[in-house]
Amino acid sequence: MPGPLAHLAALLARPDEAARRDYLVEALRERGLEPQVDAVGNVVAGQGPVALAAHYDTVLPPALLARDEAAWRGPGVGDNLSGVAVLLERATPDPRFTFAFTVGEEGLGNLKGARHLVASRRFSRFVAVDGYLGDLVTRAVGSLRLEAVFTGPGGHAWAKRRTPSPARALGRALELLFGLELGDEESLNVGRVFGGEAINAVPRRMGLWLEVRSADPARLVALAEEVRQRLMHAGAEAGVGLELRPLGRRPAGASADPGLVAAARAALLEVGVEPRLAAASTDAAAAVEAGVPAIGFGVYRGGGAHTEEEWVEVASLDTGVRALAGLMERLS
């Protein structure tokens, strides 16, 4: 099992993030580099001005559930352990590059790893190795994540049956939130609903986690305010309290310069892949926020990201390695 597949198999066999970090350190040392684990858990090797970064955290614990000659299947097999495997295959001592394997891209990580990397070093360019082969992310999709908790006095389900209920507010909030008018590059998701104490008790607290996304910075601000207004309306209508807590924010915008985009396009065309300019949320957003020219560069074919049915086309990883090699050469 040569090349990036060997790295991918090793990473999938390590569902614990700390174990994957240890593997990355060992593999980079075997490739002649001197990796360091920074204060937040990034594995970083090299001191070059161009950062190549792939996040090794996953939404679900990674596992290889099935494989054949054509495809591997299982959570985390693509996003982003295939990106990590491809970058690891290209990591060698080279004064032009810094190789970074980051944490905190998924879930509530809030770009913790990439933001720390950009804040602690000076880069001339930043490439997030993440996503599907051909995707060239030139615009960062921003997001606002909130926890909204509706609160009330609670009580016995019969004796206090007229008591204002957070459950009513929660239901109304969901109706109002999913009634938002969204553009083609905007989204709203409620990823978690929680609360209540017992089936025969009026709940004291019920809440949700939500995120709103947009590729337009101004629209993201407007959508975030509209979300807050609708949540407050739901609480007031039900006669209950509302507690709002921010869970994270990602910037929207773009910073890629024409030379960086041209280099990425040429590298993809060279291996027979048609580039697709895209907007997405990747580690590159941390560099956009800092004003560093940045793109996201996809390196595998697959689907089903963030589910147990995720899959990757085996042969595409070698194509991804060649595409990344072409990009690196052009950025020299």
Protein Blocks (a to p, Z undefined) as FASTA:
>chain_A
ZZjllmmmmmmmmmbfklmmmmmmmmmmmnopacdddfkopacedjbfbdcdddfbdfbd
cddfbdcfkbccdehklmmmlmmmmmmmmgccdfkbccdddehklmjloommmmmmmmmp
ccfbdcddedjehiacfbdcdddddddddddebjafklmmmgccfklmmmmmmmmmmmpc
cdfkbccddfbdcedjbfkbccfbdcdddddddfbfklmmmmmmmmmmmmmmmmmmnopa
cddddfbdcdeddfbdfklmmmmmmmmmmnopacdddddddfklmmmmnopacddddfbd
cehihiakbccdfklmmmmmmmmmmmmmmmZZ
